[in-house]
């Protein structure tokens, strides 16, 4: 059951801190999960968060450190000595420890690494720090269980027992050769049901999914999601087993990618959070707002070209927002579906096939919406039939063009290595608004003859 952190609970903690009743506070937080400890520390001021952190044992605070808001974590680490940070990192898996060290200033990184008690743990962390954070090498941890293909089952079991002492959770048993090259994986069931004298080479599974150290994190996420993997081994350029990535790391990647795409689709150009400073939020939001404003100027300019038409048929003006809005909405719908398909690697067939399918769909939607619009404009708004025909033809045309636009642009952006989520935000909305107005009045000119 999820632990609920109430305001009263936070006030109680603040009071214990202010009165320096450390033992009572420690007893209060004794059975609280490390993720909830992190949430509590996020709610406290800098002094309170540091007080709680130093009060609890490293086994709990080390895990809480990973869950903290980044700004809170930076402040806490700043107030800790290199030795104190090293004590926390000794409790973490290598991938998590490397993530923490990567946030430290260069001078402090070296101090912390030198203070780590476990030399092998320190070597593994240093090795991980050389990989880019958005690659498999930057995601992987060194903790894993591996056996040699030349061993028998009995030797494997003995070795696995020793290795498992340093692994929090055993997801898979990997098989390597004498050069540490990945050969396959071993089923725990086969290991338990096979004679102890049987060579591992006779029982291990040779087919195994793996990624290379330079594989991008989003590609790792796609592979693990597709094959429903809890963990995946990582090999270097020579095929040697160097680490493994677990599902908890991939969940973080998927969440970060989804957050980034959502913000990009909303017209936010940088990774920001609600608690960031006004200046940071402004820098992230202003560029696309400026683009939208420029698009608005262009729309006004386009409308200016058709000022004589609006003088002859002022009723056309009333449908302008409707046409522009429908173009923007249809474009966003189409691009959102394509972007989702690209993210899931579910877009198949050629661009032409995809556009033809979208053309059929948009025509069907356009005809249905146009019929509703014509009946509404004629019977409810009492506009003349020729006005209704003009608007409905324009609506169908705008829906078709916007739909094709929303399909084509994300595919092209993706082809040239640009995040296709860009096409679901103000970019596609603004361009379709302008295009919609232009199409609307161009069709009105043809039908009404002005």
N, C-alpha and C positions, 0 to 999 in steps of 0.2 A: 504494500500500500504506500502511495506517495506521501512523503512527509510535507505537511503544509506549514510554511513559515509565515506566521501572523505578525502583525505590527507589534502586538503585545509581547510576543516572544523576543523580538529584536530589542524592545525597550528593556525587558528583563535582562538581556545580555549586556546592554549598554550600562545598566545600573551596576551589575556585578563587576564590570570593567572599571567603572569610575570609582568604586569602593575597593578595588583591588582584591576581590574575593576569588582568587584564582582557583582554589580547590573546588568551590561550589560550581564555578563555571565549567571546569574540567568534567565534573560529574554530570552536569547538565548536557554536555555535548558528547559524552562518552559513546553513546550508541547511535549518534547521528551519522548518516552516510557522508562520505567525503564530498559527493556532489552537492549535498545540502549544506555542508560546511562552507563550500565555495560560495553558494548563494547567500549565506549569512554574512560572509566577509564582504561580499559585494555591497551589502546594505549598510555596513558600518563605515565610519570615517577612517582615515588612514591610520590613526593611532589604534583604533579598535581592531581593525583588520590585522595589523601587525601583532597586537597583543594576543589575539586568538591563535594566530599562526605559530607564534613562539611558545604558546602554552601547550599545544597538542603535540603528540609524538610524530616523528617524521613519517611513519608508515601511513598515517592518515593525511597529513598536510601535503606530502609529496603528490598524492593523487589529486588533492583539492587544488593544488597549484595549477594543474592542467585545465581545470574547469573554470578558473577565475576569469573575470573580465580582464582583457589585456592591459588596460591602464592600471588596474589594481595590482595585477601581477608584477608589472614593471616597478611600481612604487615599493612593493614588499621586497623584491629582489634587491632593490637599491639600498635598502636598510639592512641587508644581511651581509655577513662577511663571506669570503670565498669558501671558507671551511663549512660554514652553515649551509650554503647552497649545495656544496658537494655532498653533505650528509643527506639532503633531500634527494639528490639525483641518484645516490646509491640505492634508493628504494624503487627507482623507476626502471622500466624497460629502456633499452638503448635508444629506440626511436623517439620516445617521449623525452628522455634526458637530452638528446641532441636538439630537439625543438626548443627546450628551455634555454640551453646554452647559446643557441643561435640568436636569441634576443638580447644577449648581454653585450656590452662594449668589448672590443677586441682584447684590451688589456686584462679585463676581468675573466674573459673566457679562459685564457691561459692559466690564471691563478686557480680557477675552479677545477680545471682538468688536473692540475698538479696536486690538488687536495683530495682527489678521488682515491679511496682506499683500495678498491679492486682494480688492479692494473689492466686486466683483460677487458673489464667493463670500460675503462678509460680509452683503451685502444679502439674498441668497437665504436665508441661515441665519436672519436676523432675521425675514424674512417667514414662515418655517416655524414659528418659535417662537410665533406668535400663534394657531396652531390647537391644539385639544385633541388630546392624544396618542392617543386612541382613535377618531380620525376619519381619513378619507382624507387630509385636509390635514396631519395629524400624521404620517402614514406616508410621504407622497410625498417624492420628491427632485426637484430642479430640473433635473438633468442629463438632457437628451433631445435628439433630432434632429427638427427640424421644417422644413417647406418651405411656401412660399406657393403657393396654387392658381393664381396668375397667372404663375408662372415656367414656363420650359420645362425639359426634362430636363437640358440642359447646365448651366444656372444652378443647378439643384438639386444636381447632383453637386459643383460648386464649393463651394456653401454647406455641404453635408453634410460635406465634407472638413474645413472649418474647425471646424464644430460638434463633430465626432467626436473632435477632439483633447482635449476636456474631458469626454468620456463614456467611462467604463470599458468598458461593454458596450452595443452598440446592439441593442436588442430590436425596436424598431419605428421607422418613419419616419412622423411625423404631418403631416397637411396642414391648414393654417389659412388664413383669409382675411386681408384687410388689417387687420382689427380683432383679430387673433389668436384668433378663434373657431374651435374645432375643427370641421373639415369631413369628415375621413376619415383614411385611412391609405394608405400607398404600399407596394406590393410591390417588394422588391428585385429580384425576377426581372423584373417589368414594366419597372423602371427600366433594367436591363441590356440588355433585348431591344427597347427602343423607340428610335426615332430621336432624336437629341439636340435636334432642333428642335421635337419634339412638346410641346404644352402639357401641363402636369401635370393640368390639369382634365379632359383626355381619358382619362387612364389611372388616376387614383387611385380607391381603393375607398371608396365613400361610406358604407357600413355599418361602424360601428366601435363597439365596446363601450367605455363610459366610466363614471366615477363622479364625483359632485360632492364638493367639499371637505368638506362636512358629513356625508357618508355614513359610518356606523359601520364600524369596522374589521372586525367579524365579518361584515357584509354584503359588504364588499369581498372578504373571503376566500371567501365563498360563491359570489360571481359568478366570481372567477378560477378556483375549483375546478370549477365547473359547466362553464365554457367552455374549460377547460384552457389558460389564458393565462399567458404568461411575464411579461407586463407589461400594465398598463392605464393609460390616460391619465386625468388628473384635471382637471376644469373648474370654474370659479368660478360664481357665481350668474348671470353673463351669458353663460355658455357658452364663455368664453375658456380656452385651454389654459394651465394653470399648473404642471403637474408630471406625474410618472408614478410608479406604484408597481410594484416588481419582485417576483418570486416569493419571493426570499429574505426580504423583509420580511413577506410573508404567511405563510410557514412559521413565523416567530416568533410571529405572531398566533395561528395554529392551535394551536401548542404551548402557548402561555400559556393559551388558552381551555380546552384539554384538561386542563392541569394544574389550573386553577381548578375545573372541573367535577368532576374526579376527587377533589380535596380536599373539595369541597362534598358529594359523594356519600358520602365517608368520614366526614362530620361534622366537618370542619375549616372554620371560618367565615372565616379570613383566609388570605391568600397567604403561606405560610411555607415554609422549607426546613429540611432536617435539621440544618444548621449554625447555625441561629438560636438565640438565647438561650432559656434555660428559661422565662423570663417571657413571651417572645413566643409560644413554643409552647403554653404554658399558656393564654394568652388566646385562642389560635386553637382549641384543642381542648375547653376546659372548658365553654363554653356548651351544646354538643350533648350532652356527657356529663351535664350537669345535667338537660337535657330527658329523656334516657334514664332517669335516676334517678327523676324525677318520674313518668315513664310506668310505671316499676317499682312505685312506690307505688300508682298507680291500679290496676295489675294485682292487687296484693295486696288492695286494697280490694274489687275485683270478686270475687276468690276468696272473700273473707270473706262475701259475700252468699250464696254457695253452700256454706257450711260444712256445713249439715244434709245436703245431697246427698252430700257426700264421706263423711259418717259412715254414711249408708245404703249407699253404693256407693263404698267407698274405692278400688276399682280405677280409677275415673274419674281419680283424681289422677295415675296413672302416664302417662296420655296427654296431660296438660296441656302439658308442654314440646314434645311432638311437634306438637300443634295450633298452638301459638303460633309455633313455628319455621317450619312450613309456610306459615302466613299471612304471616310476614315475608319468607320467601324468594320466594314467588310474587309478592308486591307489588313487591319489588325487581326481579325479572325483568321484569315488565310495564312498570314505570316506566322501567327502563333502555332498553328497546326504543323506547318512546315518546320519551324524551329524545334518543336518538340520531337518531330520525327527525325530530324538531323541529330539531335542530342541522343536519341535512343538507337541511332543507326538503323532506322526503320524505313527510310526513303529508298525505294527500289525503282528500277526502270529509268528511262531517259527523261530529260527535261521536257521534251515534246509530249511524251505520254502524260506526264504530270500536269502540264499546262492544258492539254485537251480534257483531262478529267476535271480540272478546276473550271474550265470554260463551260462544260456541261452543267456542273453544279451551280455556277453563278447565273447561268441563263435561267435555270429552273427557279432559283431563289428570286432572281430579278423579275421574272414574269409574274410570280405570285405576289410579290411586294408591289409591283406596278399596278396590278389589278386592284389591290386594296387601295392604293393611292388614288387611282382614277375614280373609283366609286366614292371615296371620301371627298375628293375635291369637287365632284359633280353634284352629289346628293347632299352632303353635309355642309360644304363650304360655298356651294352655289357658283363655282367658277364655270366658265363656258367650256364646252367639250374640247375645242381646239387647244385651250390652255392645258387641260387635263392630259390630252394626247402628247403635247410637247413635254410636259413634266415626266410622264411615265416612260416615254422613249428615252429621255435623258437619264432617268433613274436606272433603267436596264443597262444602258451603255456605261454609266459610272460604276455600277456594281460589277460588270464584267471586267472593265479595265482595272479597277481597284483590286479585284480578286486575283487577276493575272499578275498584277504588280506585286501583291503581297506574297505570291508564290515564287515568282521569278527572282526577286531581289535577295531573299535569304539564301537561296541555292547558289546564286552567283557569289555572294559575300563569303559563304562557306568554302566555295571552290578556291577562292583566292586567300584563304586563311584568315578572314575577318570574322569576328564573332557574329553569327547570324541573328542573335538576340537584338542586335542593333536595329534590325528591320521591324521589330514589333513595337518600337517606341515612337517618340515624336517625329522621327525621320519619316516613317511610312505614313503617319497620320497627317503631317503637314503637307507632304508631297501629294497625297491623295485629295486633300482639301483643295489645293490649287488646281489640280488636274480636273477634279469634279466640277468646279465652277466654270473652268474653260470649256469642258465638254457640254455642260448644261446650256450655256449661252450660245455656243456654236450650233447646237442642235435647234435651239429656239430660233436662231437666225434663219436656218434652213427651212423649218416648218412654217414659221410665222412670216417670213419674207421681209424682214426689215433690213 
